Amino acid sequence: RASGVAQASLRVPNPPRTRRRMAVAVLLALLAVSAGAFRHQTPLKDVPPLNCDQDFEPPEPCHTRCPNAQWVDEMLRVDPSPGKVFMDIGCNKGNDAMAWMEMWDASPTGVWDTRKWIDYYDKELGIQHYSCTAKVPKVKASQMQPKPTGPPNTAVCVEPMHNNVLALRKARSVLGYGNGTTEFGNFTIVQAAVLGKAQSNEKVDFPDKDTGSESARLEAFREPVPLKTVDQIKSELGLPRVDVLTIDTEGADPAVLEG
């Protein structure tokens, strides 16, 4: 009987006055917490600036996160030997691919020159916009002692936009790299969109914008370009492996990794 009474008492709702008192108590507690948080918040003038490595263009200094080159420099120090294969998916202006080649360049006179490449795009093509500041490598294989020797390096610059590909090929030719094959390395340009799966000779419609554009809206003019996977490109070029794979495909990066 006592148990039944206890269970029955649990089903009796709180009187309206009691519920109102509980609601008021909860509200007062929330106000107290909010007031305390307000009193202890950091004044805006004391908030430290965002750590963005100062590699961003105004007016939005932190709209993207640019890579920190320190870990790349350490890669070079650990293994400066040439014969590397760099594949840059979404190569765009080619400056990153050129920087990889310059870092591992073991030629006596420094054949691969990122500054020369960037200056060409600036002065001849009028292209100065970079989401991340275009950098010239500071640590290079040619600075190592003893100087590394071995087979030449290869950069594979994969870019789908037609106008970007034309600019890449022109820069490569004008700057003395011919068709991409030199005594001290190869700079191969492949026009293709890259995903995780692709049929043989498959093509997709891809936006084509002004040279140097790093994004495109859906209404942009589109033209068919080859669709490939990383493995297909590696096989078609007869590459033994890919030592460094960089991807910048505006959101398709996971799909690229699958291929």
KOLRO-319279 format. One record per residue (C-alpha): x, y, z; residue in three letters. Coordinates in steps of 0.02 Angstrom, whole numbers, plus 50000, padded with zeros to 5 digits. Example, Ala and Ser with C-alpha at 12.3 -4.5 7.8 and 13.67 -1.06 7.14 Angstrom:
506154977550390ALA 506844994750357SER 
// end
This chain:
500005000050000ARG 501405012250043ALA 502215008749876SER 500585012249787GLY 500395028849876VAL 502175033849830ALA 501865029749647GLN 500235039349649ALA 501065054549726SER 502335054949585LEU 500935057149460ARG 500225072449547VAL 500735087749444PRO 501505102749529ASN 500255116049576PRO 500285130949456PRO 501065142349586ARG 502495130049615THR 502825128549428ARG 502885147549411ARG 504135148649554ARG 505235135449472MET 505185144649305ALA 505665161049389VAL 507095152449482ALA 507775144849320VAL 507655161749232LEU 508575170549372LEU 509935157349368ALA 510165159549180LEU 510245178349200LEU 511565176449335ALA 512625165249223VAL 512445177249076SER 512915192149184ALA 514445183049248GLY 514985178549073ALA 514745196549017PHE 515795203049161ARG 517205191049122HIS 517235192348933GLN 518835198648852THR 518705216548790PRO 518795217548601LEU 520355228248608LYS 521235214348706ASP 520785200248586VAL 522395194348501PRO 522435195348310PRO 522055179648212LEU 523595169448172ASN 523525168747982CYS 525385168547943ASP 525145185347857GLN 524995176747689ASP 523275182847641PHE 522635196547530GLU 521505210347599PRO 520115213847637PRO 519845196347712GLU 521515191647788PRO 520925174547849CYS 519765168447711HIS 520835152947686THR 522265144247772ARG 523895144947677CYS 525185131147700PRO 526665133347814ASN 528245129047719ALA 529265123747871GLN 528755105447860TRP 529125105547673VAL 530845112647707ASP 531135098547830GLU 530635085747698MET 531995092647587LEU 533295092247724ARG 532895073947760VAL 532935068747577ASP 533725081247456PRO 534105068047325SER 533405071947151PRO 532325060547045GLY 530715066047130LYS 529005066047046VAL 527835080247092PHE 526025080147035MET 524985095847059ASP 523115093247031ILE 522305110147000GLY 523955117746946CYS 523165134446894ASN 524625146646866LYS 525985133546892GLY 526965143047024ASN 526785129447156ASP 527365115847036ALA 528835126746988MET 529265129447172ALA 529355110647201TRP 530535109147053MET 531625123347116GLU 531755116147291MET 532425099447230TRP 533405106947084ASP 535175100147092ALA 535785108746933SER 537365119346955PRO 536565135446891THR 534785133646955GLY 533745129446802VAL 532055130146887TRP 531625147846941ASP 529995151847032THR 530335170547038ARG 530575171146850LYS 528945161546827TRP 527945173046942ILE 528685188646861ASP 528175182446689TYR 526375180346744TYR 526435197546824ASP 527285207746688LYS 526765198546530GLU 525045192046576LEU 524545205046706GLY 524105191646834ILE 524505196247013GLN 523095188247115HIS 523535173147222TYR 522425166247360SER 524035162947455CYS 525575173647429THR 526645166347290ALA 528275161847375LYS 530025158347315VAL 530855143347401PRO 532175147947530LYS 532835130447563VAL 533505121447410LYS 534405105247369ALA 535765115247282SER 536235122647452GLN 536545105647530MET 538295099047561GLN 538795087947479PRO 537715092647330LYS 536475078747289PRO 536625069847123THR 535455058447030GLY 534115057746895PRO 533115073446852PRO 531495078346938ASN 529785078546856THR 528325090246886ALA 526605085646819VAL 525505101046811CYS 523685095446791VAL 522465109346749GLU 520725108346670PRO 520395126646620MET 520845129646437HIS 521465147546460ASN 522555142446606ASN 523315128246505VAL 523725140046361LEU 524595152046483ALA 525555137746565LEU 526205131446397ARG 526685148846341LYS 527605152646503ALA 528525136046492ARG 529085139746315SER 529525158146336VAL 530535155046494LEU 531645142346408GLY 530895125946463TYR 530395121246286GLY 529085107646281ASN 529455103346462GLY 530925091646442THR 532635098146495THR 534285090746549GLU 533865094646729PHE 532045089546738GLY 530345088846658ASN 528875100646674PHE 527375091546599THR 525705100246575ILE 524135089546567VAL 522435096846528GLN 521185086446626ALA 519875086646761ALA 520265073846896VAL 519075063247000LEU 519045046247083GLY 518395036846931LYS 518545039746744ALA 518205029346589GLN 519445028446447SER 519315044246338ASN 517925051046450GLU 517605069846447LYS 516645081846557VAL 516065099746532ASP 517165111246634PHE 517035130146660PRO 518275140746565ASP 518655157946634LYS 519995171246618ASP 521795165846637THR 522285164246819GLY 520505162446885SER 520475151447040GLU 518595148347045SER 517135148246924ALA 515255150546941ARG 514025138346866LEU 513535150746730GLU 515325151746664ALA 515645145946486PHE 515975127246486ARG 516955116246367GLU 517305097546365PRO 518955092146442VAL 519685074846474PRO 519205066746638LEU 520585056546720LYS 521145049146884THR 522855051146965VAL 523255033046927ASP 522795035346744GLN 523925050546727ILE 525345041346812LYS 525125026546695SER 524955036846536GLU 526555046646575LEU 527515031046625GLY 527935037946796LEU 528755025746918PRO 527825033547066ARG 527205050247135VAL 528265057047277ASP 527255072647313VAL 525415074547268LEU 524605091547295THR 522745094447264ILE 521745110447248ASP 520105106447161THR 518835117647249GLU 518025103847351GLY 518375088247246ALA 519975083847340ASP 519295067947426PRO 518695061247258ALA 520405064547181VAL 521235054447319LEU 520115039647280GLU 520835038647104GLY 
// end
